[in-house]
Amino acid sequence: MIPVAVKQAAKRAWLEYKFSGAVRRIADLPPGSMPTRDMLERLQSAWTNRGFVAKGDYLEEVARRAVETSGPILECGSGLTTILVGLLAGRRGVATWSLEHLPIWHERVTKRAKRYDIRGVHVCLSPLREYEGFSWYEPPMDMLPGEFKLVICDGPPGSTPGGRYGLLPVLGDRLRGGALILLDDANRASETEVLRRWGAEADIIVEMRERPTGTFALVTRR
């Protein structure tokens, strides 16, 4: 009988092999090219943190926006999207700044980015802290660019007081007219409340996108 530890190690090695191949396929695309759905599904299926991986339709939207955006990208929560955005935007000279509150996940994503030579990605260890009436990341303000064109908002966790609301109160001054926020799981009660509060406090346009694998929102700052 094969020991459980050996089976687990073999599975991890196999997933890493699959992930490496999926990364190479996307990295071999000409800069500015959109990966196919099959490429994205292969990347997604080999990601080791399957319980929290971005869903197919949202991942495709993230890829599309990463290919199109002209300026710096902010990511709230790191993971598979960090790697994907780095592959697509980094080669065009567009930098990504990812806020991550968990030290172990910060280390994992940083190592993955280095292993696959994904450039222009800055994973910032940003602990959660209490603000007035909500909790959110404590970003390294002095390190961040003065303006972001695209935000991939998939954190902090839903159990955080205020959820993802803190993005606009904390970093809203770096999201000027035309800045786009991709908000995942937008049909959940907590995200619906976030959208309501954002709409009451800022001039935004919200487009809901219902897809087979989930619902997300495109939030544009006017």
Summary of the structure (lengths in Angstrom):
residues: 222
radius of gyration: 17.3
end to end distance: 62.4
largest distance: 62.5
contacts: 690
relative contact order: 0.12
helix: 43%
strand: 20%
